[in-house]
Amino acid sequence: MEMKKQKTQLRLSSMSKLVALLLIFTVALGGSSCKSKKKIAAEKAAIELANKIAQAKASLLDLLREDNPKTYEAKVAELKSIKDLQLRDAEVAQLIEKVEAKLAAEYQEIIRKKAEEQKRVETETIKMKKQAELDNINAHFISVAQSKNVAEANLRIQQALTYYASPEVPVLIIVSVYGDNKKDYDKPTTINNYLNYLKDSKIYDKQIESLLFDQNHKITEIELIKK
């Protein structure tokens, strides 16, 4: 009886040791598994970071290309998205500095071209305005010469004279130009006399060469030349 009891105790003790060993192995296995997962996650993060750095470098190098077809605005937006990644990489940081310098130069060029275009538009606008003014004054001469009767001619003469500082404004008719823009003139006349001459002759075969204006933008002198 005592032997049986001793055998039972030995069996229970062995089983306890086996259970304990199993528990230790399970815990060790679980710990090893946990470490393995952390290592995989770290490796995955490292690969993702490396890919981001590689993509950033490729994008920055593309932005540095002289033949990059993207607009300035698109380039600025792309650079911002790369900077927002906050990648701690020396080469990426250097490339960012180069792209920033390149975009700064592009911006200055854009400003220069805008100013140049604005000046061109303003110059063209002034030119067109002057031409419209010349066409309008020429139209007065034509309308007087082509008037159907004296009453109509006199009315158009009065309308034309409103553009001049006075009826005595000199009209200089160029008969020839020579040398360094030297000019020979016909006998001087006044705008009032010239308009009445057009009324009688019904012929206007000149064009405006130049005009002088006073502070009120009234004509103070006019040069005409034959077409």
Buried (B, 14 or more C-beta within 10 A) or exposed (E): EEEEEEEEEEEEEEEEEEEEEEEEEEEEEEEEEEEEEEEEEEEEEEEEBEEBBEEBBEBBEEBBEEEBEEEEEEBBEBBEEBBEBEBEBEEBEEBBEEBBEBBEEBEEEEEEEEEEEEEEEEEEEEEEEEEEBBEEBBEBBEBBBBBEEEEBBBBBBEEBBEBBBEEEBBBBBBEEEEEEEEBEBEEEBBBBEBBBBBBEEEEBEBEBBEBEBEEEEBBBBBBBBEE
